Amino acid sequence: MGINFIFHSKKYKLYRQKKWPVGLFHLAFICILLGAGITRYFSTEGTMLIREGEASGVFFSSGNYPQLE
C-alpha cells in the first residue's frame, strides 16, 4: 500500500502545494500502518501493578522472555 502511494503521488502530482492536504492525509495512513506494524512485532504484553505514591519497573507477563539485569 505504501509503494502504491508513492507511485500514485507521482502520477497525481500530490507533491504540488495545491494537493498537499490530500497527500498528507494519505501519508498519515502510512504512518499509522508503520506504527501498528512496529507495535505488533516488537512489543510485549503484560500487567504492571503500581500502587499510589510508588514507582515500579516490573511487569508480569504470561510469556517467557529473557531478562537483562
CHARMM internal coordinates of N, CA and C (Angstrom, degrees):
IC EDIT
DIST 1 N 1 CA 1.4426
DIST 1 CA 1 C 1.5359
ANGL 1 N 1 CA 1 C 110.18
DIST 1 C 2 N 1.3372
ANGL 1 CA 1 C 2 N 115.72
DIHE 1 N 1 CA 1 C 2 N -37.76
DIST 2 N 2 CA 1.4643
ANGL 1 C 2 N 2 CA 119.62
DIHE 1 CA 1 C 2 N 2 CA 177.98
DIST 2 CA 2 C 1.5143
ANGL 2 N 2 CA 2 C 112.07
DIHE 1 C 2 N 2 CA 2 C -66.56
DIST 2 C 3 N 1.3256
ANGL 2 CA 2 C 3 N 116.36
DIHE 2 N 2 CA 2 C 3 N -41.31
DIST 3 N 3 CA 1.4686
ANGL 2 C 3 N 3 CA 120.91
DIHE 2 CA 2 C 3 N 3 CA 178.44
DIST 3 CA 3 C 1.5242
ANGL 3 N 3 CA 3 C 110.10
DIHE 2 C 3 N 3 CA 3 C -65.31
DIST 3 C 4 N 1.3094
ANGL 3 CA 3 C 4 N 116.45
DIHE 3 N 3 CA 3 C 4 N -40.37
DIST 4 N 4 CA 1.4550
ANGL 3 C 4 N 4 CA 121.50
DIHE 3 CA 3 C 4 N 4 CA 177.19
DIST 4 CA 4 C 1.5297
ANGL 4 N 4 CA 4 C 110.59
DIHE 3 C 4 N 4 CA 4 C -60.71
DIST 4 C 5 N 1.3319
ANGL 4 CA 4 C 5 N 117.16
DIHE 4 N 4 CA 4 C 5 N -40.72
DIST 5 N 5 CA 1.4566
ANGL 4 C 5 N 5 CA 121.39
DIHE 4 CA 4 C 5 N 5 CA 178.62
DIST 5 CA 5 C 1.5261
ANGL 5 N 5 CA 5 C 111.04
DIHE 4 C 5 N 5 CA 5 C -62.18
DIST 5 C 6 N 1.3234
ANGL 5 CA 5 C 6 N 116.74
DIHE 5 N 5 CA 5 C 6 N -42.30
DIST 6 N 6 CA 1.4682
ANGL 5 C 6 N 6 CA 120.27
DIHE 5 CA 5 C 6 N 6 CA -178.87
DIST 6 CA 6 C 1.5247
ANGL 6 N 6 CA 6 C 110.77
DIHE 5 C 6 N 6 CA 6 C -62.19
DIST 6 C 7 N 1.3338
ANGL 6 CA 6 C 7 N 117.17
DIHE 6 N 6 CA 6 C 7 N -45.65
DIST 7 N 7 CA 1.4697
ANGL 6 C 7 N 7 CA 119.74
DIHE 6 CA 6 C 7 N 7 CA 179.97
DIST 7 CA 7 C 1.5235
ANGL 7 N 7 CA 7 C 112.02
DIHE 6 C 7 N 7 CA 7 C -66.73
DIST 7 C 8 N 1.3295
ANGL 7 CA 7 C 8 N 117.01
DIHE 7 N 7 CA 7 C 8 N -38.03
DIST 8 N 8 CA 1.4588
ANGL 7 C 8 N 8 CA 119.10
DIHE 7 CA 7 C 8 N 8 CA 179.21
DIST 8 CA 8 C 1.5270
ANGL 8 N 8 CA 8 C 112.19
DIHE 7 C 8 N 8 CA 8 C -73.65
DIST 8 C 9 N 1.3315
ANGL 8 CA 8 C 9 N 117.70
DIHE 8 N 8 CA 8 C 9 N -27.93
DIST 9 N 9 CA 1.4621
ANGL 8 C 9 N 9 CA 118.53
DIHE 8 CA 8 C 9 N 9 CA 177.35
DIST 9 CA 9 C 1.5224
ANGL 9 N 9 CA 9 C 110.58
DIHE 8 C 9 N 9 CA 9 C -65.25
DIST 9 C 10 N 1.3229
ANGL 9 CA 9 C 10 N 117.01
DIHE 9 N 9 CA 9 C 10 N -32.42
DIST 10 N 10 CA 1.4651
ANGL 9 C 10 N 10 CA 120.15
DIHE 9 CA 9 C 10 N 10 CA 175.48
DIST 10 CA 10 C 1.5334
ANGL 10 N 10 CA 10 C 110.53
DIHE 9 C 10 N 10 CA 10 C -73.67
DIST 10 C 11 N 1.3378
ANGL 10 CA 10 C 11 N 115.83
DIHE 10 N 10 CA 10 C 11 N -41.39
DIST 11 N 11 CA 1.4641
ANGL 10 C 11 N 11 CA 120.12
DIHE 10 CA 10 C 11 N 11 CA -177.47
DIST 11 CA 11 C 1.5295
ANGL 11 N 11 CA 11 C 111.60
DIHE 10 C 11 N 11 CA 11 C -64.64
DIST 11 C 12 N 1.3431
ANGL 11 CA 11 C 12 N 115.96
DIHE 11 N 11 CA 11 C 12 N -45.17
DIST 12 N 12 CA 1.4634
ANGL 11 C 12 N 12 CA 120.27
DIHE 11 CA 11 C 12 N 12 CA -177.08
DIST 12 CA 12 C 1.5230
ANGL 12 N 12 CA 12 C 112.96
DIHE 11 C 12 N 12 CA 12 C -95.06
DIST 12 C 13 N 1.3223
ANGL 12 CA 12 C 13 N 116.89
DIHE 12 N 12 CA 12 C 13 N 5.99
DIST 13 N 13 CA 1.4704
ANGL 12 C 13 N 13 CA 123.74
DIHE 12 CA 12 C 13 N 13 CA 176.52
DIST 13 CA 13 C 1.5296
ANGL 13 N 13 CA 13 C 111.48
DIHE 12 C 13 N 13 CA 13 C 54.17
DIST 13 C 14 N 1.3335
ANGL 13 CA 13 C 14 N 116.05
DIHE 13 N 13 CA 13 C 14 N 53.04
DIST 14 N 14 CA 1.4594
ANGL 13 C 14 N 14 CA 121.23
DIHE 13 CA 13 C 14 N 14 CA -179.44
DIST 14 CA 14 C 1.5244
ANGL 14 N 14 CA 14 C 112.10
DIHE 13 C 14 N 14 CA 14 C -74.89
DIST 14 C 15 N 1.3232
ANGL 14 CA 14 C 15 N 117.64
DIHE 14 N 14 CA 14 C 15 N -6.33
DIST 15 N 15 CA 1.4542
ANGL 14 C 15 N 15 CA 121.43
DIHE 14 CA 14 C 15 N 15 CA 178.45
DIST 15 CA 15 C 1.5302
ANGL 15 N 15 CA 15 C 111.76
DIHE 14 C 15 N 15 CA 15 C -81.75
DIST 15 C 16 N 1.3052
ANGL 15 CA 15 C 16 N 118.65
DIHE 15 N 15 CA 15 C 16 N -10.18
DIST 16 N 16 CA 1.4652
ANGL 15 C 16 N 16 CA 121.01
DIHE 15 CA 15 C 16 N 16 CA 177.29
DIST 16 CA 16 C 1.5206
ANGL 16 N 16 CA 16 C 109.55
DIHE 15 C 16 N 16 CA 16 C -72.33
DIST 16 C 17 N 1.3167
ANGL 16 CA 16 C 17 N 115.75
DIHE 16 N 16 CA 16 C 17 N 150.37
DIST 17 N 17 CA 1.4584
ANGL 16 C 17 N 17 CA 120.57
DIHE 16 CA 16 C 17 N 17 CA -175.45
DIST 17 CA 17 C 1.5303
ANGL 17 N 17 CA 17 C 111.95
DIHE 16 C 17 N 17 CA 17 C -61.96
DIST 17 C 18 N 1.3171
ANGL 17 CA 17 C 18 N 117.90
DIHE 17 N 17 CA 17 C 18 N -32.05
DIST 18 N 18 CA 1.4563
ANGL 17 C 18 N 18 CA 121.41
DIHE 17 CA 17 C 18 N 18 CA -179.40
DIST 18 CA 18 C 1.5306
ANGL 18 N 18 CA 18 C 111.96
DIHE 17 C 18 N 18 CA 18 C -66.40
DIST 18 C 19 N 1.3246
ANGL 18 CA 18 C 19 N 118.08
DIHE 18 N 18 CA 18 C 19 N -28.76
DIST 19 N 19 CA 1.4619
ANGL 18 C 19 N 19 CA 122.21
DIHE 18 CA 18 C 19 N 19 CA -176.75
DIST 19 CA 19 C 1.5292
ANGL 19 N 19 CA 19 C 113.00
DIHE 18 C 19 N 19 CA 19 C -107.73
DIST 19 C 20 N 1.3361
ANGL 19 CA 19 C 20 N 118.92
DIHE 19 N 19 CA 19 C 20 N 13.46
DIST 20 N 20 CA 1.4575
ANGL 19 C 20 N 20 CA 121.86
DIHE 19 CA 19 C 20 N 20 CA 179.20
DIST 20 CA 20 C 1.5257
ANGL 20 N 20 CA 20 C 113.38
DIHE 19 C 20 N 20 CA 20 C -57.83
DIST 20 C 21 N 1.3304
ANGL 20 CA 20 C 21 N 119.99
DIHE 20 N 20 CA 20 C 21 N -42.53
DIST 21 N 21 CA 1.4715
ANGL 20 C 21 N 21 CA 118.46
DIHE 20 CA 20 C 21 N 21 CA -179.45
DIST 21 CA 21 C 1.5302
ANGL 21 N 21 CA 21 C 112.83
DIHE 20 C 21 N 21 CA 21 C -59.24
DIST 21 C 22 N 1.3035
ANGL 21 CA 21 C 22 N 117.42
DIHE 21 N 21 CA 21 C 22 N -39.31
DIST 22 N 22 CA 1.4620
ANGL 21 C 22 N 22 CA 120.80
DIHE 21 CA 21 C 22 N 22 CA 179.00
DIST 22 CA 22 C 1.5192
ANGL 22 N 22 CA 22 C 110.26
DIHE 21 C 22 N 22 CA 22 C -67.55
DIST 22 C 23 N 1.3269
ANGL 22 CA 22 C 23 N 116.92
DIHE 22 N 22 CA 22 C 23 N -42.74
DIST 23 N 23 CA 1.4518
ANGL 22 C 23 N 23 CA 121.10
DIHE 22 CA 22 C 23 N 23 CA 178.99
DIST 23 CA 23 C 1.5163
ANGL 23 N 23 CA 23 C 112.38
DIHE 22 C 23 N 23 CA 23 C -64.68
DIST 23 C 24 N 1.3296
ANGL 23 CA 23 C 24 N 117.28
DIHE 23 N 23 CA 23 C 24 N -42.39
DIST 24 N 24 CA 1.4614
ANGL 23 C 24 N 24 CA 120.77
DIHE 23 CA 23 C 24 N 24 CA 178.96
DIST 24 CA 24 C 1.5231
ANGL 24 N 24 CA 24 C 111.70
DIHE 23 C 24 N 24 CA 24 C -67.10
DIST 24 C 25 N 1.3007
ANGL 24 CA 24 C 25 N 116.70
DIHE 24 N 24 CA 24 C 25 N -35.24
DIST 25 N 25 CA 1.4609
ANGL 24 C 25 N 25 CA 121.08
DIHE 24 CA 24 C 25 N 25 CA 177.74
DIST 25 CA 25 C 1.5267
ANGL 25 N 25 CA 25 C 110.14
DIHE 24 C 25 N 25 CA 25 C -60.88
DIST 25 C 26 N 1.3106
ANGL 25 CA 25 C 26 N 116.95
DIHE 25 N 25 CA 25 C 26 N -45.73
DIST 26 N 26 CA 1.4606
ANGL 25 C 26 N 26 CA 120.49
DIHE 25 CA 25 C 26 N 26 CA 179.90
DIST 26 CA 26 C 1.5289
ANGL 26 N 26 CA 26 C 111.74
DIHE 25 C 26 N 26 CA 26 C -73.35
DIST 26 C 27 N 1.3150
ANGL 26 CA 26 C 27 N 117.39
DIHE 26 N 26 CA 26 C 27 N -33.51
DIST 27 N 27 CA 1.4565
ANGL 26 C 27 N 27 CA 120.89
DIHE 26 CA 26 C 27 N 27 CA 176.57
DIST 27 CA 27 C 1.5311
ANGL 27 N 27 CA 27 C 111.14
DIHE 26 C 27 N 27 CA 27 C -64.95
DIST 27 C 28 N 1.3184
ANGL 27 CA 27 C 28 N 116.73
DIHE 27 N 27 CA 27 C 28 N -31.23
DIST 28 N 28 CA 1.4688
ANGL 27 C 28 N 28 CA 120.65
DIHE 27 CA 27 C 28 N 28 CA 176.59
DIST 28 CA 28 C 1.5225
ANGL 28 N 28 CA 28 C 110.75
DIHE 27 C 28 N 28 CA 28 C -63.15
DIST 28 C 29 N 1.3183
ANGL 28 CA 28 C 29 N 118.20
DIHE 28 N 28 CA 28 C 29 N -38.49
DIST 29 N 29 CA 1.4590
ANGL 28 C 29 N 29 CA 120.82
DIHE 28 CA 28 C 29 N 29 CA 177.02
DIST 29 CA 29 C 1.5262
ANGL 29 N 29 CA 29 C 111.28
DIHE 28 C 29 N 29 CA 29 C -63.62
DIST 29 C 30 N 1.3187
ANGL 29 CA 29 C 30 N 116.70
DIHE 29 N 29 CA 29 C 30 N -38.64
DIST 30 N 30 CA 1.4645
ANGL 29 C 30 N 30 CA 120.64
DIHE 29 CA 29 C 30 N 30 CA 177.82
DIST 30 CA 30 C 1.5321
ANGL 30 N 30 CA 30 C 109.51
DIHE 29 C 30 N 30 CA 30 C -63.04
DIST 30 C 31 N 1.3290
ANGL 30 CA 30 C 31 N 117.56
DIHE 30 N 30 CA 30 C 31 N -43.76
DIST 31 N 31 CA 1.4698
ANGL 30 C 31 N 31 CA 121.11
DIHE 30 CA 30 C 31 N 31 CA 178.82
DIST 31 CA 31 C 1.5254
ANGL 31 N 31 CA 31 C 111.21
DIHE 30 C 31 N 31 CA 31 C -63.12
DIST 31 C 32 N 1.3183
ANGL 31 CA 31 C 32 N 117.49
DIHE 31 N 31 CA 31 C 32 N -40.14
DIST 32 N 32 CA 1.4682
ANGL 31 C 32 N 32 CA 121.37
DIHE 31 CA 31 C 32 N 32 CA 178.51
DIST 32 CA 32 C 1.5183
ANGL 32 N 32 CA 32 C 110.43
DIHE 31 C 32 N 32 CA 32 C -64.65
DIST 32 C 33 N 1.3160
ANGL 32 CA 32 C 33 N 117.70
DIHE 32 N 32 CA 32 C 33 N -42.96
DIST 33 N 33 CA 1.4635
ANGL 32 C 33 N 33 CA 120.74
DIHE 32 CA 32 C 33 N 33 CA 178.86
DIST 33 CA 33 C 1.5263
ANGL 33 N 33 CA 33 C 111.76
DIHE 32 C 33 N 33 CA 33 C -65.79
DIST 33 C 34 N 1.3275
ANGL 33 CA 33 C 34 N 117.97
DIHE 33 N 33 CA 33 C 34 N -39.53
DIST 34 N 34 CA 1.4632
ANGL 33 C 34 N 34 CA 120.81
DIHE 33 CA 33 C 34 N 34 CA 176.72
DIST 34 CA 34 C 1.5248
ANGL 34 N 34 CA 34 C 110.54
DIHE 33 C 34 N 34 CA 34 C -63.40
DIST 34 C 35 N 1.3166
ANGL 34 CA 34 C 35 N 117.11
DIHE 34 N 34 CA 34 C 35 N -43.89
DIST 35 N 35 CA 1.4612
ANGL 34 C 35 N 35 CA 120.85
DIHE 34 CA 34 C 35 N 35 CA 178.50
DIST 35 CA 35 C 1.5175
ANGL 35 N 35 CA 35 C 112.08
DIHE 34 C 35 N 35 CA 35 C -63.32
DIST 35 C 36 N 1.3175
ANGL 35 CA 35 C 36 N 117.18
DIHE 35 N 35 CA 35 C 36 N -40.36
DIST 36 N 36 CA 1.4664
ANGL 35 C 36 N 36 CA 120.92
DIHE 35 CA 35 C 36 N 36 CA 178.15
DIST 36 CA 36 C 1.5187
ANGL 36 N 36 CA 36 C 111.07
DIHE 35 C 36 N 36 CA 36 C -65.48
DIST 36 C 37 N 1.3183
ANGL 36 CA 36 C 37 N 117.74
DIHE 36 N 36 CA 36 C 37 N -39.51
DIST 37 N 37 CA 1.4579
ANGL 36 C 37 N 37 CA 121.03
DIHE 36 CA 36 C 37 N 37 CA 178.76
DIST 37 CA 37 C 1.5168
ANGL 37 N 37 CA 37 C 112.18
DIHE 36 C 37 N 37 CA 37 C -67.11
DIST 37 C 38 N 1.3279
ANGL 37 CA 37 C 38 N 116.96
DIHE 37 N 37 CA 37 C 38 N -41.96
DIST 38 N 38 CA 1.4615
ANGL 37 C 38 N 38 CA 120.49
DIHE 37 CA 37 C 38 N 38 CA 177.69
DIST 38 CA 38 C 1.5144
ANGL 38 N 38 CA 38 C 110.50
DIHE 37 C 38 N 38 CA 38 C -63.36
DIST 38 C 39 N 1.3231
ANGL 38 CA 38 C 39 N 116.82
DIHE 38 N 38 CA 38 C 39 N -43.48
DIST 39 N 39 CA 1.4570
ANGL 38 C 39 N 39 CA 120.44
DIHE 38 CA 38 C 39 N 39 CA 178.67
DIST 39 CA 39 C 1.5176
ANGL 39 N 39 CA 39 C 111.07
DIHE 38 C 39 N 39 CA 39 C -63.97
DIST 39 C 40 N 1.3091
ANGL 39 CA 39 C 40 N 117.69
DIHE 39 N 39 CA 39 C 40 N -40.46
DIST 40 N 40 CA 1.4665
ANGL 39 C 40 N 40 CA 121.65
DIHE 39 CA 39 C 40 N 40 CA -177.43
DIST 40 CA 40 C 1.5197
ANGL 40 N 40 CA 40 C 112.30
DIHE 39 C 40 N 40 CA 40 C -64.77
DIST 40 C 41 N 1.3166
ANGL 40 CA 40 C 41 N 117.88
DIHE 40 N 40 CA 40 C 41 N -42.11
DIST 41 N 41 CA 1.4531
ANGL 40 C 41 N 41 CA 120.69
DIHE 40 CA 40 C 41 N 41 CA -171.76
DIST 41 CA 41 C 1.5303
ANGL 41 N 41 CA 41 C 115.22
DIHE 40 C 41 N 41 CA 41 C -99.29
DIST 41 C 42 N 1.3152
ANGL 41 CA 41 C 42 N 118.95
DIHE 41 N 41 CA 41 C 42 N -13.68
DIST 42 N 42 CA 1.4637
ANGL 41 C 42 N 42 CA 120.40
DIHE 41 CA 41 C 42 N 42 CA -176.73
DIST 42 CA 42 C 1.5219
ANGL 42 N 42 CA 42 C 113.77
DIHE 41 C 42 N 42 CA 42 C -123.87
DIST 42 C 43 N 1.3107
ANGL 42 CA 42 C 43 N 119.58
DIHE 42 N 42 CA 42 C 43 N 14.11
DIST 43 N 43 CA 1.4585
ANGL 42 C 43 N 43 CA 121.01
DIHE 42 CA 42 C 43 N 43 CA -177.83
DIST 43 CA 43 C 1.5247
ANGL 43 N 43 CA 43 C 111.36
DIHE 42 C 43 N 43 CA 43 C -106.41
DIST 43 C 44 N 1.3144
ANGL 43 CA 43 C 44 N 115.60
DIHE 43 N 43 CA 43 C 44 N 166.77
DIST 44 N 44 CA 1.4610
ANGL 43 C 44 N 44 CA 122.18
DIHE 43 CA 43 C 44 N 44 CA 172.36
DIST 44 CA 44 C 1.5130
ANGL 44 N 44 CA 44 C 107.91
DIHE 43 C 44 N 44 CA 44 C -124.68
DIST 44 C 45 N 1.3164
ANGL 44 CA 44 C 45 N 115.44
DIHE 44 N 44 CA 44 C 45 N 151.60
DIST 45 N 45 CA 1.4496
ANGL 44 C 45 N 45 CA 120.61
DIHE 44 CA 44 C 45 N 45 CA -177.51
DIST 45 CA 45 C 1.5191
ANGL 45 N 45 CA 45 C 108.60
DIHE 44 C 45 N 45 CA 45 C -116.69
DIST 45 C 46 N 1.3112
ANGL 45 CA 45 C 46 N 116.09
DIHE 45 N 45 CA 45 C 46 N 137.91
DIST 46 N 46 CA 1.4511
ANGL 45 C 46 N 46 CA 118.95
DIHE 45 CA 45 C 46 N 46 CA 179.29
DIST 46 CA 46 C 1.5147
ANGL 46 N 46 CA 46 C 111.52
DIHE 45 C 46 N 46 CA 46 C -173.79
DIST 46 C 47 N 1.3251
ANGL 46 CA 46 C 47 N 114.62
DIHE 46 N 46 CA 46 C 47 N -172.20
DIST 47 N 47 CA 1.4583
ANGL 46 C 47 N 47 CA 122.00
DIHE 46 CA 46 C 47 N 47 CA -179.53
DIST 47 CA 47 C 1.5212
ANGL 47 N 47 CA 47 C 108.65
DIHE 46 C 47 N 47 CA 47 C -121.76
DIST 47 C 48 N 1.3156
ANGL 47 CA 47 C 48 N 116.43
DIHE 47 N 47 CA 47 C 48 N 135.87
DIST 48 N 48 CA 1.4565
ANGL 47 C 48 N 48 CA 121.63
DIHE 47 CA 47 C 48 N 48 CA 177.82
DIST 48 CA 48 C 1.5177
ANGL 48 N 48 CA 48 C 108.90
DIHE 47 C 48 N 48 CA 48 C -121.06
DIST 48 C 49 N 1.3087
ANGL 48 CA 48 C 49 N 116.31
DIHE 48 N 48 CA 48 C 49 N 120.76
DIST 49 N 49 CA 1.4553
ANGL 48 C 49 N 49 CA 121.36
DIHE 48 CA 48 C 49 N 49 CA 179.77
DIST 49 CA 49 C 1.5260
ANGL 49 N 49 CA 49 C 108.93
DIHE 48 C 49 N 49 CA 49 C -94.42
DIST 49 C 50 N 1.3230
ANGL 49 CA 49 C 50 N 115.99
DIHE 49 N 49 CA 49 C 50 N 118.64
DIST 50 N 50 CA 1.4624
ANGL 49 C 50 N 50 CA 121.33
DIHE 49 CA 49 C 50 N 50 CA 179.44
DIST 50 CA 50 C 1.5166
ANGL 50 N 50 CA 50 C 107.76
DIHE 49 C 50 N 50 CA 50 C -128.01
DIST 50 C 51 N 1.2991
ANGL 50 CA 50 C 51 N 116.21
DIHE 50 N 50 CA 50 C 51 N 117.67
DIST 51 N 51 CA 1.4586
ANGL 50 C 51 N 51 CA 121.17
DIHE 50 CA 50 C 51 N 51 CA 177.15
DIST 51 CA 51 C 1.5210
ANGL 51 N 51 CA 51 C 109.16
DIHE 50 C 51 N 51 CA 51 C -86.81
DIST 51 C 52 N 1.3210
ANGL 51 CA 51 C 52 N 115.20
DIHE 51 N 51 CA 51 C 52 N 160.10
DIST 52 N 52 CA 1.4514
ANGL 51 C 52 N 52 CA 120.90
DIHE 51 CA 51 C 52 N 52 CA -177.48
DIST 52 CA 52 C 1.5249
ANGL 52 N 52 CA 52 C 110.76
DIHE 51 C 52 N 52 CA 52 C -62.06
DIST 52 C 53 N 1.3135
ANGL 52 CA 52 C 53 N 116.52
DIHE 52 N 52 CA 52 C 53 N 129.13
DIST 53 N 53 CA 1.4523
ANGL 52 C 53 N 53 CA 122.21
DIHE 52 CA 52 C 53 N 53 CA 178.27
DIST 53 CA 53 C 1.5184
ANGL 53 N 53 CA 53 C 114.04
DIHE 52 C 53 N 53 CA 53 C 82.85
DIST 53 C 54 N 1.3193
ANGL 53 CA 53 C 54 N 119.48
DIHE 53 N 53 CA 53 C 54 N 3.78
DIST 54 N 54 CA 1.4585
ANGL 53 C 54 N 54 CA 122.38
DIHE 53 CA 53 C 54 N 54 CA -179.30
DIST 54 CA 54 C 1.5259
ANGL 54 N 54 CA 54 C 110.60
DIHE 53 C 54 N 54 CA 54 C -114.54
DIST 54 C 55 N 1.3214
ANGL 54 CA 54 C 55 N 115.71
DIHE 54 N 54 CA 54 C 55 N 162.76
DIST 55 N 55 CA 1.4619
ANGL 54 C 55 N 55 CA 121.94
DIHE 54 CA 54 C 55 N 55 CA 174.14
DIST 55 CA 55 C 1.5235
ANGL 55 N 55 CA 55 C 107.92
DIHE 54 C 55 N 55 CA 55 C -120.50
DIST 55 C 56 N 1.3146
ANGL 55 CA 55 C 56 N 116.51
DIHE 55 N 55 CA 55 C 56 N 148.51
DIST 56 N 56 CA 1.4546
ANGL 55 C 56 N 56 CA 120.04
DIHE 55 CA 55 C 56 N 56 CA -178.79
DIST 56 CA 56 C 1.5170
ANGL 56 N 56 CA 56 C 109.72
DIHE 55 C 56 N 56 CA 56 C -143.59
DIST 56 C 57 N 1.3171
ANGL 56 CA 56 C 57 N 115.85
DIHE 56 N 56 CA 56 C 57 N 145.70
DIST 57 N 57 CA 1.4517
ANGL 56 C 57 N 57 CA 121.36
DIHE 56 CA 56 C 57 N 57 CA 176.75
DIST 57 CA 57 C 1.5188
ANGL 57 N 57 CA 57 C 111.23
DIHE 56 C 57 N 57 CA 57 C -124.03
DIST 57 C 58 N 1.3317
ANGL 57 CA 57 C 58 N 116.72
DIHE 57 N 57 CA 57 C 58 N 20.86
DIST 58 N 58 CA 1.4635
ANGL 57 C 58 N 58 CA 122.31
DIHE 57 CA 57 C 58 N 58 CA -175.65
DIST 58 CA 58 C 1.5285
ANGL 58 N 58 CA 58 C 108.88
DIHE 57 C 58 N 58 CA 58 C -122.52
DIST 58 C 59 N 1.3266
ANGL 58 CA 58 C 59 N 116.25
DIHE 58 N 58 CA 58 C 59 N 136.36
DIST 59 N 59 CA 1.4606
ANGL 58 C 59 N 59 CA 119.12
DIHE 58 CA 58 C 59 N 59 CA 171.71
DIST 59 CA 59 C 1.5210
ANGL 59 N 59 CA 59 C 108.78
DIHE 58 C 59 N 59 CA 59 C -132.32
DIST 59 C 60 N 1.3184
ANGL 59 CA 59 C 60 N 115.23
DIHE 59 N 59 CA 59 C 60 N 154.51
DIST 60 N 60 CA 1.4592
ANGL 59 C 60 N 60 CA 122.80
DIHE 59 CA 59 C 60 N 60 CA -176.25
DIST 60 CA 60 C 1.5141
ANGL 60 N 60 CA 60 C 108.96
DIHE 59 C 60 N 60 CA 60 C -104.82
DIST 60 C 61 N 1.3242
ANGL 60 CA 60 C 61 N 115.86
DIHE 60 N 60 CA 60 C 61 N 135.83
DIST 61 N 61 CA 1.4415
ANGL 60 C 61 N 61 CA 121.66
DIHE 60 CA 60 C 61 N 61 CA -176.86
DIST 61 CA 61 C 1.5271
ANGL 61 N 61 CA 61 C 109.53
DIHE 60 C 61 N 61 CA 61 C -134.62
DIST 61 C 62 N 1.3150
ANGL 61 CA 61 C 62 N 116.20
DIHE 61 N 61 CA 61 C 62 N 153.00
DIST 62 N 62 CA 1.4705
ANGL 61 C 62 N 62 CA 119.75
DIHE 61 CA 61 C 62 N 62 CA 177.91
DIST 62 CA 62 C 1.5222
ANGL 62 N 62 CA 62 C 111.30
DIHE 61 C 62 N 62 CA 62 C -81.86
DIST 62 C 63 N 1.3228
ANGL 62 CA 62 C 63 N 117.54
DIHE 62 N 62 CA 62 C 63 N -16.69
DIST 63 N 63 CA 1.4655
ANGL 62 C 63 N 63 CA 121.46
DIHE 62 CA 62 C 63 N 63 CA 179.24
DIST 63 CA 63 C 1.5133
ANGL 63 N 63 CA 63 C 111.77
DIHE 62 C 63 N 63 CA 63 C -93.69
DIST 63 C 64 N 1.3061
ANGL 63 CA 63 C 64 N 117.20
DIHE 63 N 63 CA 63 C 64 N 159.33
DIST 64 N 64 CA 1.4581
ANGL 63 C 64 N 64 CA 122.48
DIHE 63 CA 63 C 64 N 64 CA 176.74
DIST 64 CA 64 C 1.5236
ANGL 64 N 64 CA 64 C 109.05
DIHE 63 C 64 N 64 CA 64 C -95.92
DIST 64 C 65 N 1.3210
ANGL 64 CA 64 C 65 N 116.00
DIHE 64 N 64 CA 64 C 65 N 121.28
DIST 65 N 65 CA 1.4568
ANGL 64 C 65 N 65 CA 122.20
DIHE 64 CA 64 C 65 N 65 CA -179.27
DIST 65 CA 65 C 1.5194
ANGL 65 N 65 CA 65 C 108.43
DIHE 64 C 65 N 65 CA 65 C -126.16
DIST 65 C 66 N 1.3323
ANGL 65 CA 65 C 66 N 117.84
DIHE 65 N 65 CA 65 C 66 N 147.93
DIST 66 N 66 CA 1.4649
ANGL 65 C 66 N 66 CA 119.17
DIHE 65 CA 65 C 66 N 66 CA 176.51
DIST 66 CA 66 C 1.5242
ANGL 66 N 66 CA 66 C 111.19
DIHE 65 C 66 N 66 CA 66 C -65.34
DIST 66 C 67 N 1.3225
ANGL 66 CA 66 C 67 N 116.78
DIHE 66 N 66 CA 66 C 67 N 144.19
DIST 67 N 67 CA 1.4570
ANGL 66 C 67 N 67 CA 121.10
DIHE 66 CA 66 C 67 N 67 CA -178.96
DIST 67 CA 67 C 1.5196
ANGL 67 N 67 CA 67 C 109.62
DIHE 66 C 67 N 67 CA 67 C -110.58
DIST 67 C 68 N 1.3149
ANGL 67 CA 67 C 68 N 115.74
DIHE 67 N 67 CA 67 C 68 N 136.58
DIST 68 N 68 CA 1.4625
ANGL 67 C 68 N 68 CA 122.23
DIHE 67 CA 67 C 68 N 68 CA 175.22
DIST 68 CA 68 C 1.5156
ANGL 68 N 68 CA 68 C 107.65
DIHE 67 C 68 N 68 CA 68 C -109.51
DIST 68 C 69 N 1.3155
ANGL 68 CA 68 C 69 N 116.82
DIHE 68 N 68 CA 68 C 69 N 124.77
DIST 69 N 69 CA 1.4650
ANGL 68 C 69 N 69 CA 119.82
DIHE 68 CA 68 C 69 N 69 CA -180.00
DIST 69 CA 69 C 1.4938
ANGL 69 N 69 CA 69 C 111.51
DIHE 68 C 69 N 69 CA 69 C -119.35
END
COOR INIT
IC SEED 1 N 1 CA 1 C
IC BUILD
